[in-house]
Structures are given as structure tokens and as C-alpha cells.
Amino acid sequence: MKNFHAWLEALAQTAREEDVTRDPRWDMLVAGHLSPEDEAALRELAQHSPAAAAAYEAFRPASGAEIDEIVEHVLKKRASEAGELKQAREEPLRGESHDVTAYRNDLEPPPEHFHLIIAWSREEPHRVGEAALVDGRCVLGRGGPQPQDAAPRLTFHRQRPVGWAAMPLLEGPRISRLELELAPTPDGLLAVRSIGRCPLLINGAPATHGLVKAGDTLTLHNALVLFVVRRRWSLEVIQSLKEAPRFSFGDADAHGIVGESPAVWALRSALAFAAQSGNHVLVRGESGAGKELAARAIHALSRRRAGVFVARNAATFPEGLVDAELFGTARGYPNVGSPERPGLIGEADGGTLFLDEIGGLPPHLQADLLRVLDRDGEYQRLGESRVRRSDLRVIAATNRPVESLKHDFLARFMITVSVPGLPDRREDIPLLLRHLLAAAALESPELTERFFERRGDRLAEPRIAPALIEALLRHPYTHHLRELERLMWIALRSSHDNFLSLTPDLSALLRPDAGDVKTDPRVGPKTDPGKTIPPQPSDSGSLGRSEIEAALVAAQGSVTTAARLLGLKNRFALYRLMKRHGIAGPDEEANEG
């Protein structure tokens, strides 16, 4: 291995001269997890930067043995490190490679930092799901660094277990070159201050500054919706992932699972491990979280993928016929002439049997399944003395506490996989909504024409109002994916224009879990709407009936103030929109000159 001291010295020199090490790919390089594409990008960077070239040449992606040597060296240095390297560790993102490497060896968990996740973007909708690390004072704005920047500029990345992919700078005419100042506070909150022309909304309420926590939303009016989370800056490497994911960022994977959050990548890791083990698996999760999808992924990833996948809800077994459903019946049983039935266990021979809601199975039937769950898979059909064997794997799912299962029955399930609900992966909600809309559009050409842009022969991103995304992000879900899909269909039915909107029908069902900005001490004082949201040219074609009605309500019927809230040039532009949507306006303002 090349001299590690030379690497550290070159890295510190790079940090002093060009701050290149704020790019997390340098840390991935140290950890040995750099993708070929990112390594090529760093090589190109090294051609234009002497300091970067020195750092790159000092150390290349390491082998497993070299990583162990690095870990040992870092642990010895950690207690006594001083000077430039200690300072580099204390600065944002600098010198944190030792934390990543140590975590790979389970020596200590890495800290969590604030991240901003793009949940909606008017100009760049394809960037939904990208994350920006906020671990110190920083600024957010359009384009590259500016001379007047008071702190480092936020950059967005696509975060995956195989590494980070740095993305282009934010674009869009509605975002100022300097828009927000952000800084974590000692008490674990994130201070936000608006310094640009685009109005800021915190949890849907106008504000000029405030203190936010994970789960809050920051909206740049009609331009960008950001979701605040706390997560590790690098995702844990999935040992069973032998190559980079082949599905595009934000899309569904080969098993239909959608999401880029740490919770979903942890689920993918657990599913891959369970599939490779060959043991029976218990899948836990709340109703609607996607337990059957997880079970199908385990089957598809396992050596049994060529076999059958037999699925049945245990709660739907007819009373008194559960044994017959599971084990099957011999010919002529229970009545003369009755046909032979293989039962679910016989049907699943060579494949996988998925039993949903296994907690609803009576205890005596759980006991009857014990021999089947053992290695030899023994069972008997009803009316038959012969012992049969079925080579099957059982995947059971339940939304009940594990205490509801017999202890000896539960003991047969060597592996448990927990499926996260939407509250554990809220940043995936915009991606899930996009996926559900695309699936609905395949079934309905009318929905395709109304809510999707077209780029040539293919569909582009769906047209979704930012207020809807913000409300869905903060809704306290109880039925998770199933509930999100139901809310989507309500929005599709009640939206009166070509944007999927936060309609009154939908608003009545959503219960945002956020404080009132007028009383919440974390948020700056709410000012008059006309002052908080100054006039800003807006694309009136994107404004739907529900947005216009909401603005009129917020403005207490004043068309002039509502036009200002919507970013229109004047009240006459709003009058034209009101006429188009059939919205009656107050007579007194219609006569204003």
C-alpha cells in the first residue's frame, strides 16, 4: 500500500488550497467504495488541480487487507491526532473517512446530520430524492459559488450504498443566486433564514426565518419543496450487493420497491440477506406497508426463484377447513367421490409459501405447522396415513406483536424482516406518488393526457402542485402505501385542472402534524401575506382552481392580495384565471380602477 501519511498530508493540503474534500467521493475513495464513474471523475479533477492530483496519487481504492490496515492506523491516531488533521476532522466533511472505515468494522456508529431532500422542483422535477448535507453554516441558491457567499454553498447528491453521485447546481429563474442561509443549532434544530426574492414557507406557512426539525418542509414559493431529515451522510454498504444497482435513481427496482431513503436501502439489504439464507422468514410491518411485496422480493432473490410462489391470507381460511386448505385431502375424503387436493403446502413444493396475517392462525394450527417448518418438511393430507414431505420455504407476515405467536412456532422463523412504514421513510413519498401516478396512467389514457407532460413518445414527470406534496409529506399515515394510493385517487377525482392539486376534498382528510407558525417557537413570526410574499411573476397556466380558492381564502376575499400571494403581475391576471375556472369574485373589487 502506498504511504498512508502521504495521503493524509496531501488530503490536508487539498483541503487548505481548494476545499475539494468537501466532495464526499474523496471519503468513498479512502473507504474503497468508489464507483468506476466517480473514480474517473476524480481523475479528471486531478488533471486540473495539483493538490487534488497529489491526493489522488497518494492513495487509490484499497483492498480489504489495506482497509484493515487503514482502520488500525486511524484508531491509533484518533486519540493523539492534532494540528491540521484534527482541524480537518472538525470541519464539515473533511477528514471523516476514518469514521466511515471504522463504521465498516462496527467500531462506532457514525453521527446523523441534517439533510435537505428535494421533494418537488418546478424546473427540475427529475431531481426529486436528491440530498444535500447540512453539517455547518451554509447557503442555498441558484448556480455556483458567489463572491458574496457568507458560507459554503449546498450541493445535492444522489446517495446510494455504492457511493454518492454529485449532481449539477440548482437551476431555475424563480430561485435567487442567494436564497437561504442555514445553520444547525446546538440544541439540535436547524436555523433557516430567507435572503432571496423567492418567498419562503415553513410547513406551508409564510415566514422569513425559523427553526426547523426533521420532518418539516421548506418551500420556495412555486419553485422548490425541500424536506428536512436527519440521516448519516453515507449509507451502509450492502454486503450482498455485488454490483451497482441497475435501476435509475428514484425508479422502482426489479422487485417493485420504490425509494432512496436509508430505511428502504436497509430493507433491500435485509431482503437480500434473507433470500440467500434459505431459512423461513417472518415479515413484520403495519397494514399497507408492503409486506407481500417484500415476500415476493425474497422469493425472486432466492435459489427458489424458478419455483412457484403461493400466497394466501391466513385470516381468510374458512372456519373448520383450515387443515384441509393447508395440508390438502386424500381422494374420497371427506366424502366419497371428493377429488384429491394437494393443499397449499403441497402446491408450494419446490417454491415459496407466503402466509399473510399469520397472527390470525389459531394456536393449535400453528402447532400443526411445526413439523412442516422443520428441515424435512413433513406433513400429512387429511384422510391419508402416508407421511409426505414438501421442499418449501415459508414466509409469514404479521402486523401483530410477535407475542401473539406461539413461542415454538415463532422459533422456527430464523430471520425477521421489518418493513418500514411511511413515517419512517417520508422522503420517499414524492417518489412513491410519482410511481403510483405512472401506474394509474398506464390504465387510463385520459389521466395520461391530463396530468403528464410528454417528451416525444414518452411520458415525462407528472404535473403535481407543490402544496399537495408538502401536505402529503406531513400527513400521519396509518395504512401507509395503501393510504397514499387512496389519497392519490381522491386527488385525481377532485382536481379540476391539469395539475394534481390539494383539493378541498383531500384537505379534509389530511392532518398535517406541524405547529402553527403564529405560536410555534421554532418558527419566525408570520407577517402579512402581502408583505411575506411579494409580487413575483408566475406561470399562470400552472395555477389550478384549488390554489386560487385557497389564495382567496387566505387573502380574506381580496383579489389584489390573492394575486400577490399567487405571484401574479396584477389582479387582472387573477380575474382572467377566475373566469377560466368559473370562480366568482367579490363585486367591490371588480369595480376597482
C-alpha positions in Angstrom: 0.0 0.0 0.0 1.2 3.5 -0.7 2.2 5.5 2.3 -0.8 6.5 4.3 0.9 9.5 5.8 1.4 10.9 2.4 -2.3 10.5 1.6 -3.2 12.4 4.8 -0.8 15.2 4.2 -2.0 15.6 0.6 -5.6 15.5 1.7 -5.0 18.2 4.3 -3.1 20.3 1.6 -6.0 19.8 -0.8 -8.4 20.9 1.9 -6.4 24.1 2.6 -5.9 25.0 -1.1 -9.1 24.1 -2.8 -11.6 22.6 -0.4 -12.0 19.7 -2.8 -12.5 17.2 0.0 -16.0 18.6 0.7 -16.9 16.3 -2.2 -17.9 13.0 -0.4 -16.3 11.0 -3.1 -12.9 11.6 -1.5 -14.1 9.8 1.6 -15.5 7.0 -0.6 -12.1 6.8 -2.2 -10.5 6.2 1.2 -13.1 3.6 2.1 -12.5 1.7 -1.1 -16.1 2.0 -2.3 -15.7 4.5 -5.1 -17.6 3.6 -8.3 -15.7 3.5 -11.6 -17.6 6.5 -12.8 -16.7 8.6 -9.7 -13.1 7.5 -9.8 -12.9 8.6 -13.4 -14.4 12.0 -12.4 -11.7 12.4 -9.7 -9.0 11.5 -12.2 -10.4 14.3 -14.4 -10.4 16.7 -11.4 -6.8 15.7 -10.7 -5.7 16.8 -14.2 -6.7 20.4 -13.4 -5.6 20.6 -9.7 -2.1 19.9 -8.5 -3.3 19.4 -4.9 -6.0 17.0 -6.0 -3.6 15.2 -8.2 -1.2 14.7 -5.2 -4.0 13.4 -3.0 -5.3 11.1 -5.8 -1.8 9.7 -6.5 -1.1 9.2 -2.8 -3.9 6.7 -2.4 -6.1 4.7 -4.7 -9.1 2.4 -3.8 -7.8 -0.2 -1.3 -8.2 -3.9 -1.0 -9.8 -5.5 2.1 -6.4 -6.1 3.8 -5.4 -2.5 3.1 -8.6 -1.2 4.6 -7.9 -3.2 7.8 -4.5 -1.5 7.9 -6.1 1.9 7.5 -8.6 1.2 10.3 -5.8 0.1 12.7 -3.8 3.2 11.8 -6.7 5.6 12.2 -7.6 4.1 15.6 -4.1 4.6 16.8 -4.1 8.1 15.6 -7.5 9.1 16.8 -6.6 9.8 20.4 -3.5 11.8 19.7 -4.2 13.4 16.3 -3.5 17.2 16.4 -2.8 20.1 14.2 -4.1 20.3 10.6 -5.6 16.8 10.6 -7.5 17.4 13.8 -8.8 20.7 12.4 -9.8 18.9 9.2 -11.8 16.4 11.2 -13.7 19.2 12.9 -14.6 21.0 9.7 -17.6 19.9 7.7 -17.0 16.7 5.7 -13.2 17.0 6.0 -11.2 14.0 7.2 -14.3 11.9 8.0 -13.0 9.0 6.1 -11.8 7.4 9.3 -15.4 7.4 10.7 -16.7 5.6 7.6 -13.9 3.0 7.7 -14.4 2.4 11.4 -18.1 2.0 11.0 -17.5 -0.7 8.4 -15.8 -2.6 11.2 -18.7 -1.9 13.7 -16.4 0.1 16.0 -18.8 3.0 16.4 -21.9 4.3 14.6 -21.4 7.5 12.5 -23.3 10.6 13.6 -26.5 11.8 11.9 -26.6 15.1 10.2 -29.3 17.4 8.8 -30.1 16.8 5.1 -32.4 18.6 2.7 -34.2 16.3 0.3 -35.7 17.7 -2.9 -39.4 16.7 -2.7 -40.6 18.9 -5.6 -39.0 21.0 -8.2 -40.7 23.1 -10.9 -37.8 23.4 -13.2 -36.0 20.1 -12.4 -38.6 17.5 -11.4 -36.2 14.7 -12.3 -34.1 15.6 -9.2 -36.7 14.6 -6.6 -35.0 12.5 -4.0 -31.6 14.1 -4.1 -30.0 15.0 -0.8 -27.8 17.9 0.4 -25.8 17.6 3.6 -26.1 20.4 6.2 -23.5 19.9 8.9 -22.4 23.5 9.3 -23.4 27.0 8.3 -24.2 27.1 4.5 -26.2 28.9 1.9 -28.6 27.6 -0.8 -29.1 29.3 -4.1 -29.1 29.0 -7.9 -25.8 28.4 -9.7 -22.3 28.2 -8.4 -20.5 30.0 -5.6 -20.8 33.8 -5.5 -18.3 36.3 -4.1 -20.9 37.5 -1.5 -21.4 33.9 -0.2 -21.0 34.1 3.6 -20.6 30.3 3.9 -20.1 27.2 1.7 -22.8 26.5 -0.9 -25.1 23.5 -0.6 -24.6 20.8 -3.2 -27.0 18.0 -3.9 -26.1 14.3 -4.4 -27.7 11.1 -5.2 -27.0 9.0 -2.2 -26.7 5.2 -2.5 -24.8 2.4 -0.7 -22.3 2.2 -3.5 -21.4 5.9 -3.1 -22.5 9.4 -3.8 -23.1 10.9 -7.2 -22.6 14.7 -7.3 -25.3 16.4 -9.2 -25.4 19.7 -11.1 -26.0 23.0 -9.4 -29.6 24.1 -8.8 -31.2 26.0 -11.7 -34.4 27.9 -12.2 -35.3 31.5 -12.7 -37.5 31.6 -9.6 -34.6 30.8 -7.2 -32.2 33.6 -6.3 -28.5 33.1 -6.5 -28.6 33.5 -2.7 -31.9 32.2 -1.4 -31.5 30.7 2.1 -29.0 30.7 4.9 -28.9 27.5 7.1 -27.1 26.5 10.2 -27.5 23.7 12.7 -28.0 24.9 16.3 -26.5 23.5 19.5 -30.0 22.3 20.7 -30.4 20.0 17.6 -32.5 22.3 15.4 -31.8 23.9 12.0 -31.9 27.6 11.7 -33.3 28.9 8.4 -33.3 32.5 7.1 -34.6 33.8 3.8 -32.2 36.1 2.0 -33.6 35.9 -1.6 -36.5 37.1 -3.5 -38.4 33.8 -3.6 -40.9 33.7 -0.7 -40.2 31.1 2.0 -42.8 28.9 3.6 -42.1 26.7 6.6 -44.6 23.8 6.9 -46.9 25.7 4.5 -46.9 29.0 6.3 -45.1 32.2 5.1 -42.1 33.0 7.2 -38.8 35.0 6.8 -36.9 32.8 9.3 -37.4 30.0 11.7 -36.1 26.9 13.5 -37.0 23.6 11.9 -36.5 20.0 12.8 -36.5 16.7 10.9 -39.9 16.2 9.3 -40.5 19.8 8.5 -40.8 21.3 5.0 -39.2 24.3 3.4 -40.9 25.7 0.3 -39.6 28.3 -2.0 -42.9 29.6 -3.5 -43.7 27.9 -6.8 -40.1 26.8 -7.2 -38.9 24.1 -4.8 -40.0 22.0 -1.9 -37.4 20.7 0.5 -37.9 18.0 3.2 -35.8 18.2 6.3 -34.4 14.8 7.6 -31.6 13.6 9.8 -29.5 10.8 8.4 -25.9 9.5 8.1 -24.1 11.2 5.3 -23.1 7.8 3.8 -25.4 4.8 3.6 -24.2 1.5 5.0 -22.7 -0.8 2.3 -24.9 -3.7 1.4 -22.6 -6.7 1.6 -24.9 -8.8 -0.5 -25.0 -6.1 -3.2 -22.3 -7.4 -5.6 -22.7 -4.6 -8.2 -24.2 -1.2 -8.5 -28.0 -1.0 -8.7 -29.2 -1.3 -12.3 -32.4 0.7 -11.8 -32.4 4.5 -12.3 -32.4 6.8 -9.3 -35.9 7.2 -7.9 -37.4 4.4 -10.0 -38.7 1.1 -8.8 -36.2 -1.7 -8.5 -36.6 -5.1 -10.2 -39.0 -6.2 -7.4 -41.2 -3.1 -7.5 -39.8 -1.5 -4.4 -39.6 2.3 -4.7 -37.4 4.6 -2.5 -33.9 6.0 -2.0 -34.2 6.6 1.8 -31.9 4.9 4.2 -34.9 2.9 5.5 -35.6 1.4 2.1 -31.9 0.6 1.4 -31.8 -1.1 4.8 -34.9 -3.1 3.7 -33.3 -4.1 0.4 -30.2 -5.3 2.4 -32.4 -7.3 4.8 -34.4 -8.9 1.9 -31.2 -9.9 0.1 -29.8 -11.5 3.2 -33.0 -13.3 4.0 -33.2 -14.6 0.4 -29.6 -16.0 0.5 -30.1 -17.7 3.9 -32.7 -20.3 2.8 -34.4 -20.1 6.2 -38.1 -19.5 6.9 -38.8 -15.7 7.3 -41.2 -13.7 9.3 -42.0 -10.3 7.7 -43.3 -7.7 10.1 -44.9 -4.4 9.3 -48.1 -2.4 9.7 -51.1 -2.9 7.4 -50.4 -1.4 4.0 -46.6 -1.1 4.4 -45.9 -3.6 1.6 -45.2 -7.0 3.3 -46.3 -9.1 0.3 -44.0 -7.1 -2.0 -41.2 -7.8 0.4 -42.0 -11.5 0.4 -42.1 -11.6 -3.4 -38.7 -9.9 -3.4 -37.2 -12.6 -1.1 -38.6 -15.3 -3.4 -37.2 -13.6 -6.5 -33.8 -13.2 -5.0 -33.5 -16.7 -3.6 -32.4 -20.0 -5.2 -36.1 -20.9 -5.4 -36.9 -18.2 -7.8 -37.7 -20.7 -10.6 -40.3 -22.4 -8.3 -43.8 -21.3 -7.5 -44.8 -18.5 -5.2 -48.1 -19.5 -3.5 -49.7 -16.6 -1.5 -52.7 -16.9 0.9 -54.1 -14.7 3.6 -54.3 -16.9 6.7 -57.2 -14.7 8.0 -59.4 -15.8 5.1 -59.2 -19.6 5.7 -62.8 -20.9 6.1 -63.6 -21.8 9.6 -63.3 -25.6 10.1 -61.5 -26.1 6.8 -58.1 -24.6 7.7 -56.4 -28.0 7.9 -57.7 -29.0 4.5 -56.6 -25.7 3.0 -53.1 -26.1 4.3 -52.4 -29.8 4.2 -54.8 -31.0 1.4 -57.1 -34.0 1.4 -56.9 -37.6 0.0 -59.1 -38.7 -2.8 -62.6 -39.6 -1.4 -62.1 -37.5 1.8 -64.3 -36.3 3.4 -67.0 -37.7 1.1 -66.9 -40.5 -1.4 -66.0 -39.0 -4.8 -64.2 -36.0 -3.4 -61.2 -35.1 -5.6 -57.7 -35.2 -4.3 -56.4 -31.8 -3.1 -52.7 -31.1 -2.7 -53.2 -28.2 -0.2 -51.1 -25.1 0.0 -48.1 -26.9 1.4 -48.2 -29.4 -1.5 -48.7 -26.7 -4.1 -45.6 -24.8 -2.8 -43.3 -27.9 -3.1 -40.0 -26.6 -4.6 -41.0 -23.0 -4.1 -42.3 -20.5 -1.5 -45.5 -20.4 0.6 -46.4 -16.9 1.7 -48.9 -16.8 4.6 -50.1 -13.2 5.3 -51.7 -12.3 8.6 -50.2 -15.4 10.2 -51.1 -14.0 13.6 -54.7 -14.8 12.8 -54.0 -18.5 12.6 -55.3 -20.3 15.7 -52.6 -21.6 18.1 -53.4 -25.3 17.5 -52.9 -24.8 13.8 -49.6 -23.1 14.5 -48.6 -26.2 16.4 -49.7 -28.4 13.4 -47.2 -26.5 11.2 -44.2 -27.1 13.4 -43.1 -30.3 11.6 -43.6 -28.7 8.2 -41.3 -25.8 9.3 -38.6 -28.2 10.3 -36.0 -29.1 7.8 -37.6 -32.2 6.5 -41.0 -30.5 5.8 -43.2 -33.4 7.0 -46.9 -33.2 6.7 -50.0 -35.5 6.1 -53.0 -34.9 4.0 -56.4 -35.3 5.7 -57.7 -38.8 5.2 -54.3 -40.2 4.4 -51.9 -42.1 6.7 -48.9 -41.6 4.5 -46.3 -39.0 5.5 -45.4 -36.6 2.8 -42.5 -34.1 2.5 -42.6 -30.7 0.9 -39.4 -28.9 0.0 -40.7 -25.4 0.6 -39.8 -22.2 2.3 -42.4 -20.4 4.4 -42.6 -16.7 4.5 -45.1 -15.5 7.1 -46.3 -11.9 7.6 -48.0 -10.2 10.5 -48.9 -6.8 11.7 -49.4 -8.0 15.3 -46.9 -8.2 18.1 -44.7 -11.3 18.0 -46.1 -12.3 21.4 -49.3 -13.3 19.6 -47.5 -16.2 18.0 -46.7 -19.5 19.9 -43.1 -19.4 21.1 -42.2 -22.7 19.4 -43.8 -21.6 16.2 -42.0 -18.3 16.2 -38.7 -20.1 16.9 -38.9 -21.8 13.5 -38.6 -18.4 11.8 -34.8 -17.8 12.0 -34.9 -14.5 10.2 -37.2 -11.5 10.8 -37.5 -8.6 8.3 -39.2 -5.4 9.3 -40.9 -3.4 6.5 -40.8 0.3 7.3 -44.0 2.4 7.2 -44.2 5.8 5.5 -43.5 7.7 8.7 -40.0 6.0 8.7 -39.4 7.0 5.0 -41.3 10.2 4.4 -38.7 11.4 1.9 -39.8 8.6 -0.4 -43.4 9.8 -0.6 -42.9 12.1 -3.7 -41.2 9.1 -5.5 -43.9 6.8 -4.5 -46.6 9.2 -5.6 -44.9 9.5 -9.0 -44.7 5.7 -9.3 -48.4 5.3 -8.4 -49.4 8.0 -10.9 -47.4 6.4 -13.7 -49.1 3.0 -12.9 -52.5 4.7 -13.0 -51.8 6.4 -16.2 -51.0 3.1 -17.9 -54.6 2.0 -17.2 -56.1 5.3 -18.3 -55.1 7.4 -21.3 -57.3 10.2 -20.0 -55.2 10.5 -16.9 -52.1 10.5 -19.1 -53.3 13.4 -21.1 -54.4 15.4 -18.1 -51.6 15.1 -15.6 -48.4 14.1 -17.6 -46.2 16.1 -19.9 -44.9 14.4 -23.0 -41.4 14.4 -24.3 -41.6 12.9 -27.8 -43.2 9.5 -27.5 -42.5 9.0 -23.8 -44.1 10.4 -20.6 -42.3 13.0 -18.6 -42.8 13.9 -15.0 -46.4 14.2 -13.7 -47.8 17.7 -13.0 -48.2 17.9 -9.2 -48.9 21.0 -7.2 -46.3 21.7 -4.6 -48.9 22.3 -1.9 -50.1 18.7 -2.4 -46.5 17.3 -2.0 -46.0 19.3 1.2 -49.3 18.2 2.7 -48.6 14.5 1.9 -45.2 14.7 3.5 -46.6 15.8 6.8 -49.7 13.6 6.9 -49.7 11.0 9.8 -50.2 7.8 7.8 -51.8 4.7 9.4 -52.2 2.5 6.3 -49.1 3.6 4.5 -48.8 2.8 0.8 -52.4 1.7 0.6 -53.5 5.0 2.2 -51.2 7.1 -0.1 -52.7 5.4 -3.1 -56.2 6.1 -1.8 -55.3 9.8 -1.3 -53.9 10.0 -4.8 -57.2 8.7 -6.3 -59.2 11.3 -4.3 -56.9 14.0 -5.7 -57.3 12.6 -9.2 -61.0 12.7 -8.9 -61.4 16.1 -7.4 -58.7 18.1 -9.3 -60.4 20.3 -11.8 -57.4 21.2 -14.0 -54.3 19.6 -15.4 -52.4 19.7 -12.1 -52.9 17.2 -9.3 -53.9 19.6 -6.6 -54.5 19.9 -2.9 -58.3 20.0 -3.3 -60.8 20.7 -0.5 -61.9 17.1 -0.6 -58.3 16.0 0.0 -57.6 18.7 2.6 -60.5 17.4 4.7 -58.7 14.1 5.0 -55.2 15.2 5.6 -54.0 16.1 9.1 -50.6 17.8 8.9 -48.5 17.2 12.0 -47.0 20.6 12.4 -47.2 23.6 14.7 -49.0 26.8 13.9 -46.3 29.3 12.8 -48.0 32.0 14.8 -47.4 30.1 18.1 -44.7 27.6 17.3 -41.5 29.0 18.9 -39.4 27.2 16.3 -40.7 29.4 13.5 -40.2 33.1 12.9 -43.2 35.4 13.2 -45.7 35.3 10.4 -46.0 38.6 8.6 -48.8 40.0 6.5 -49.3 37.7 3.4 -48.9 40.6 1.1 -45.6 41.5 2.6 -44.3 38.0 3.1 -44.9 37.0 -0.5 -44.0 40.0 -2.7 -45.2 40.2 -6.3 -43.4 37.6 -8.4 -44.1 36.7 -12.0 -45.8 33.2 -12.1 -46.7 30.8 -14.8 -50.5 31.3 -14.5 -51.1 28.1 -16.5 -49.9 26.0 -13.6 -52.4 27.5 -11.1 -55.4 25.4 -10.5 -58.8 26.1 -9.1 -57.9 24.8 -5.7 -54.8 27.0 -5.4 -56.8 30.1 -6.5 -59.5 29.4 -4.0 -57.0 28.8 -1.2 -55.3 32.1 -2.0 -58.6 34.0 -1.9 -59.4 32.4 1.4 -56.0 33.4 2.8 -56.5 36.9 1.5 -59.9 37.2 3.0 -61.5 37.7 -0.4 -59.1 40.4 -1.6 -58.3 39.7 -5.2 -55.4 42.1 -5.1 -53.8 40.4 -2.2 -54.6 36.9 -3.6 -52.9 37.9 -6.9 -49.9 38.9 -4.9 -49.9 35.6 -2.9 -50.0 33.7 -6.2 -47.1 35.7 -7.7 -49.2 37.2 -10.5 -48.4 40.5 -12.0 -51.7 42.2 -11.1 -55.3 41.4 -10.0 -56.5 41.4 -13.7 -54.4 38.3 -14.4 -56.2 36.7 -11.4 -59.6 37.8 -12.7 -58.8 36.1 -16.0 -57.9 32.9 -14.2 -61.0 33.1 -12.0 -63.2 33.5 -15.1 -61.5 30.5 -16.7 -62.2 28.3 -13.7 -65.7 29.6 -13.0 -64.8 31.2 -9.7 -67.0 34.1 -8.7 -65.2 37.2 -7.4 -66.3 40.0 -5.0 -68.2 42.7 -6.7 -66.5 45.5 -4.9 -63.1 44.7 -6.3 -64.5 44.1 -9.8 -65.2 47.8 -10.0 -61.8 49.0 -8.7 -59.9 51.1 -11.2 
